């Protein structure tokens, strides 16, 4: 939502300042310049990126309107899920998780958190990590190196759409110059005709440069930055899982392992200790009933 608010502020301040300085808004209406700049930038974007990144860019841009993918309650559920997993492993051994990770949809542990169960990539990450622990007989430092590589790969893939949009933003001033040059070409072709229109053509050419720069730094560039920020924030869930699993593998009890994971989360979305404790007590009371 802040993306829309920020864009409206940019538009209002730029156009408002222009009008206050006795500028004419109609002089900025140059549809052919917009066609050259936007069409060229979108064409270059499609030519430079595979379909999955194009789809990812559209999905991530739309996701900015919805807000963060994981909210505080989602992190409470994630930490509680990890606590339950560690409880099973402590009571039944690591092999006790084998049936749960083979079919998370039918697992009594995973199905207790239907919101998280719909996050297929996150669930797959958790089950893959547990599968390594169950069948790999790995030391903590060995698993840490592997999980670091996997998390880094996930972050790199998740940030690819925002990087592509940022590169498109970088190209917008260039397409603005293209539009301006074509406007100058039009101006030069009219030198032998009605000289009263020369100023109009030059103004239109300059608008092309203006639009390219404004779209880059006022709209598309900030959009790419917001997409990148959201992806990094959503990636905290994977960091949380990694830290919790490693802490448990090093011998910490479930509650301490979950506390390690809680500390990884950003301050604004991190559930406090009492929130998590109340949630776990409620879950235990429900199970007892």
N, C-alpha and C positions, 0 to 999 in steps of 0.2 A: 504494500500500500504506500509506503514511503517513496517508492520509485515514482508512482503517479503524482504524489504531492510535490516531490522535487522537480519533476518535469514541468508541472504547472507553474511552479515558482520561476524556473528558468524562462519559460515562455512569457509569463507575465512581466517579469523584470526587463527582459530584452526588448519586447515589443512596446512595453510601457515607456521605457526610457527613450526608445526611438520616436514614439508619438509625442512625448513631452518636449523633445528637441525639434518639433515641427516637421517630423517625417510623415510621409504619406504611406499608410499600410498597403494600399493597392500597388504601390511601386514594388513591394516585396512579393507580390503574387506573380510568380514566374513558373507556371506548370511545366514548361518544357525543360527548365533548369532542374526542377525536381525529378522529372523523368530521367534525365541524364544521370543525375547523382545517385538517386535511389536505385534505378534500374541497373546502372553499372555496378554499384556496390553489391546488390543482391545477386547479380549474375556472377560476379567474382567470388562471392561467398559460396554459391552452389558449385562453382567449378573447382574450388579449392578443398572442399570437404566432402567426405562420404555421407551417404544418406543417414546413417545412425547419428552423426554429429549434428546434422541439420535438424533431425527430429528431436534430438536432445536439447538443442538450443531453443526450439519452440516450447518444449516441455518445461525447461528451466525458467524461461521468461514468463510463462504462464504461472509457474509455481511461486513467483515473487508476489503475485496478487494474493495467494492463499496464505502466505506467511511461512514460518519454519516448518519443515517436515516433521520434526520431532519436538514436542513441547514437554513441559515439566512432567506431566503425568505419564507421558510415553517413557521418559527416562526412569521414573519410579517403577513402571512395569518392567523395563529392561533390567534394572538392578534386582528387582524381585525375582525375575526369571533366572538370572544368574545365581542368585541365592538358592533357589529351588534346585537348580542343576547341581550346585556344589553339595547341597544336602543329600541328594540321591547318590552322588559319587562317594560321599563320606560314609553313608550307611551301607551301600551295596557294592562299593568299589567302582572303579572306572567302567568295568564291564556292565554295570547296571544301567549305564546310559546308552548302551548299544541299540536297544529297541527304540528308544526315543529319537535318536538321531537318524535312524533309517526311515522313519515315517513320522515327521514332526506333526503332521495334520492329525494323526491318530494318537499322539502322545498326550498323556494326562498332564505332563509338565508344560509343554508348549501351548496346548489348547486352552490353558487357563488364561492366556493373554492373547485374545483374538485380534486385537489391534496390531500387535507385533507380528502375529502369524501371517498377516497380509503383506508384510514387508519381506518379500521373497529373497531379495539379495542379502538382507541382514540375517535372516534365518539360515540361509545357505552358508554364510560366513561362519555363524556360530556352530552349525553342525559339522562343517568341514574341519574347523579347529578342534572340536571334540573328537572327531574321527581320528585325527592325528594323535591325540592324547590316548584314546582307547587302543588304537592298533599300532601306534608308532613307537611306543616305549621311549619317548624322547626326553632329554634333559631340558630344563627350563631355558638355558641359554641357546640351545639348538632351536627350540620352538620360537623363541623370541626373534631370532634372525629371520626365520621363515615368515612369521607373522608381520614383521616390519616390512619385508618385501611385498607381501600381499596387500597390506594396507596402503603402501606407497603406490602400488599398481592401481588399486581402486581409486585413490585420490587423483592420480594422473588421468584416468579415464573419465572420472566424474567432472574434472575441471576442463576437459577438452572442449565442450561447447562454449564455455565462457571465454576461453582463449581464442576460439575461432571468431566469436562476436567482437572481441577486443581488436583482433586483426582487421576485421571489417571496418570498425570505427577508425582505425589508423588510416585506412584507405579513403575515407570520405573526403578529407581536405584535398586529396589528389584528384578525385572525381569532380570536386568543386572547381579546381583549376581547369580541368578539361571543359567543364561547362562554360567557364569564363572565357577560355580561349575560343571556343566555338561562337560565343557571343561577340567577341572581337572580330572574328571572321565575318559574321553577319554585318557588323558595323562597317567594316572595310568595304564590303560589297555594296553598301548604300552610299558610299562617298560621292558617287557621281549622280545620285538622285536627290531625294528630298533631304536636305541637310538638317531640317528641323527635327528629324527622327534620330539623328546620330547620338544625341545625349540620352535618349530613351534606350537605345541599344547598348550603350556603354553602361548605363545604370543596371540594365538586365544582366550584363556580363558580370558586373561586380556582385550582384545578388547571388550568382552561382558560387563565387568564392565564399561569401558570407554564409550561405546555407551549408556548404560542405564543412566549414569549421564549426558552425553551431551544432549541426547534427552529431559531429564527432565528439566534441567536448561537453555538450549540453544534454545529449540524449543517449546515443548508442554506447559511448564510452562508459558513462555511469551505469548503464544497464548491464554491461559486461562485468563491471566491478561488483555490482550487487549480486549477480549470478554466482560469481566466484566466492563471495563472502558466504552466501547461503550454502553452497556445496561444502565449503570448509566446516561450517557449523554442523551440517548434517553428518559429516565424516566423524564427528566426535563420538557417535554411537559405536563405530568400529573400533576407535581407540579405547573406548570404555570396555568393550568385550575383550580386547587384547590384554589390557592391564589386569582385568579380573582373572582371566584364565592363567596368566603367568603367576600372579600372586597365589592362586590356589595350588598351582603345580609346585610352587616353592614351599608349600606346607602351611600356609596361613589358613586359619579357619574361615568358613564361609562369610561370616559377618565382616571380618577384617578384609578379606579379598574384595568384597563388594564396596567397602569403604575406600579402598585403593582406587577402584573404578570410579566412584562418585567424585573423587578429587580431580579427575581428568576433565570433567564437564565444565563448560563455561559458567561463570558465576550467575548470569541472568537466567539460565535454564536449569541449573543444578538444584535438585531437590535437597532440602536440608536434612540433617540426620534424623530429626524427629519425624518428618514426613515419611521417610523410608521406614523408620521403626514402627510407626503407627500402621503403615500399610502391611508390614510383615505380621504384626500382631493380629490385625484384622483377618489376614489370610489364614493364619494358624487357628484363629477362633472359628472361622468358617469351616476349616477342614475337620476340626474337633467336633463340631456340631453334626 
